[in-house]
Amino acid sequence: MIEINSLTKRHGRKVAVDNVSFTVAPGRVTGFLGPNGAGKSSTLRVLLGLDSADAGTALIDGRPYRSLRNPLRTVGSLLDGSGGHRARTARAHLSWVAQSNGIRRSRIDEVLELAGLTDAAGKRIGKYSLGMGRRLGLATALLGEPELLVLDEPVNGLDPEGIRWIRRFLTEYAADGRTVLLSSHLMSEMAGTATDLVVITEGRVVADGPLEQITAGHDSLEDAFFALTDANQEPGARKW
Ligand SMILES: Nc1ncnc2c1ncn2[C@@H]1O[C@H](COP(=O)(O)OP(=O)(O)OP(=O)(O)O)[C@@H](O)[C@H]1O
């Protein structure tokens, strides 16, 4: 379970996240949807302990990320890029992460296989395409067999086959009772993957609920999104 409570994050004078609250339940794929600059990455960076909040809390199973005993075994995350050093091979990168987190070595081949990187395991990361880098990032996130996944724009750079693969993967992952939070500014991606949505614009949550409730009465998620964001010029989230 992920709980964001009255979270505020500023970058200098810019309020990137403004009193944001939502929860992410197990067994669901929750999409964190908003246009460029809405505050998605800022929220996820606080959640993952990479930045500090100015106010409020972001908790994973009731604790801040930095106080988790085995972070990689609790929550797998994917932010910008692959996370690996350009001169290293994917296998060397995964071995290093596994070793430094007490993860069994046999897991490396499992995640390479899961991410479709078995044949590219010996290639230097600097030679990877953007999509392969995302696959490696996902493989790294899965190393600790975590119950939660937090992914920032995971389909960035993936080809259609890769997008289909990640959709299926996340759906199955959540169906096993695990928790998935993924951010995107792509509405078509969200419509095809998420079961629940948290919609954010200008640092504020403007909708939060099951996908079918948010899209009810609209032809598409895109229509719902624009209706919502146009109708939400004033503060306060609309709750379904
Ligand atoms: N390190 C930073 N320093 C200054 N301003 C920042 C920083 N990080 C983000 N911002 C600003 O905070 C706001 C929210 O940015 P954020 O990256 O969280 O949005 P986002 O929803 O993830 O957008 P995108 O889809 O473009 O990644 C934007 O106005 C952005 O310019």
The ligand as a Gaussian input file, in Angstrom:
#p B3LYP/6-31G(d) Opt

LIG

0 1
 N       14.939000      19.978000      -9.846000
 C       14.064000      20.923000     -10.196000
 N       14.380000      22.232000     -10.094000
 C       13.502000      23.194000     -10.424000
 N       12.253000      22.957000     -10.874000
 C       11.886000      21.670000     -11.009000
 C       12.773000      20.593000     -10.675000
 N       12.115000      19.427000     -10.900000
 C       10.892000      19.755000     -11.366000
 N       10.748000      21.106000     -11.421000
 C        9.543000      21.831000     -11.838000
 O        8.476000      21.348000     -11.056000
 C        7.299000      21.161000     -11.849000
 C        6.853000      19.709000     -11.801000
 O        7.824000      18.914000     -12.501000
 P        7.768000      17.329000     -12.549000
 O        9.012000      16.881000     -13.244000
 O        7.507000      16.803000     -11.193000
 O        6.505000      17.085000     -13.460000
 P        6.070000      15.793000     -14.298000
 O        4.603000      15.688000     -14.141000
 O        6.882000      14.629000     -13.876000
 O        6.406000      16.216000     -15.770000
 P        7.008000      15.358000     -17.002000
 O        5.882000      14.540000     -17.547000
 O        7.428000      16.451000     -17.929000
 O        8.156000      14.560000     -16.467000
 C        7.653000      21.666000     -13.243000
 O        7.262000      23.023000     -13.341000
 C        9.151000      21.549000     -13.289000
 O        9.705000      22.491000     -14.169000

